[in-house]
Amino acid sequence: MKMCRLAFLSLAIACFAALTTLAKAQSLVDSGNSSTPVWSVTTTPPPPDLTYMRPTQTTKLHNYLFDAIGPYPIGGAGIVAGINQIDNSPPEWGQGAQGYGKRVASSFGIAAVTTTTRYTLSAAFHEDAMYYRCECKGVFPRLRHALLSTLTARRGDDGHRVFSFPALVAPYAGTMTAVYGWYPGRYNAMDGFRMGNYNMLVYAGGNVALEFFYSGPHSLLHRMHLNNAHGAPDPSSTP
């Protein structure tokens, strides 16, 4: 549990640093040099905003289904359930196959509610909730992009990045639903908030996975009709 708290603290620091950098870059753009891209730290890679095209409703639906009930949330539920099985959390569910099954169902339910909340609120806020890979090079710039994407979304026809209230709320909506829906009665809102912190960490880990996992012609992402940018329309194709 201490390691989880330490990992979440590191994630929060990284996201804060990334948001601070983005805010400074935006202020420079607004001060007069409108041609300078917000994403540009150096002048080498072209920023993703220059190639952004708003996804169709079909693409959004494909991505939602992939994120909600696809192989990644199923596999993630199994891993999280295994950790909770080792910790015997919650103890009321016991051990063995039955206890593990309850924990898998719970973890999958939390992930499904989280994803549904994020996509639904994003639609209400006119935000693009999908994850887009970074066009930058190098491990650390791409890692920074993945962590930044945890609390931001795209908005408008140009796809400019904004702080996302739906992305912030969704992880806690999932755990609060679990606490008041199927967890033992002794759990309360504080437990839901604590679990939501870990859920946010899992979401950030999912973005890192999408950023670095192979998604070429023979990959799972490609077979699920999600292209290299995880659902971002190809600017060279006709919408």
Steps between C-alpha positions, in 0.01 A plus 500: 500500500790740572640432154160582344487830688855584396422418138187715505694790654761474225224500238339809654833685499565405139152610390534830687834567337360419158196723548725784618714468189192496278360811670827689445509398137140611450572840652788549258272417208232740621755780551560539129667211323189314389698288252700330772333168592413439864665159488831629368790465741742477211438575135555150364180287513173638355238551774200266501257794493602574139367162386203472734163411351191455713399132521170377366229359727585153374863543597398628843276197548777259398739662744244504780427129458872421483569702817194372689470130416804426285794271579695766690234568769436127530869426549537796735208379711670163536826660612335737749287214634814293550660778704185538710489122542850505645406788732167326580314822422221513585529210747124438490538351151732227623759308300497230236338510159178652631678789670717561196195499274331765711811716488532463122135598452544795736814627328341463157188680620705789637687530170178490297332771711818711484522478121128560450509806725803643322354459151151620601625812679747570221213503253310742724807726527569470125836336565680222316568233764711272280872449547736621227859392475772761519677594178808584705805277530670357806382309805464791741311739267261219412460405867427862584239510224331183632483637855380838379222329305368350825352835606453675166289462186467653155238760419390685189567439134871568548528247783660739749571335833314608814475387860225238508248498783353168373845338515540618859156387617466167318742287711321603820157443347602140435620430853215688668257287301676188624502617864127574505400235250663168587777543757434396862296750699788614719659679202425872467584806291853523639567146378356595162732801480802291602417235242441774243860613542617153405250493214652823367841336519372201303356734236836675467667161461255418222600816315866409534421156359315650203792734438771235497330175395544400140195583286616422148317307226507169691427634847190458714420870469502472122277192501255687722474768226694753705792644310843606625360806678240291686204618302631832368389533138779477245549853360591354161163325466160641420281541815 
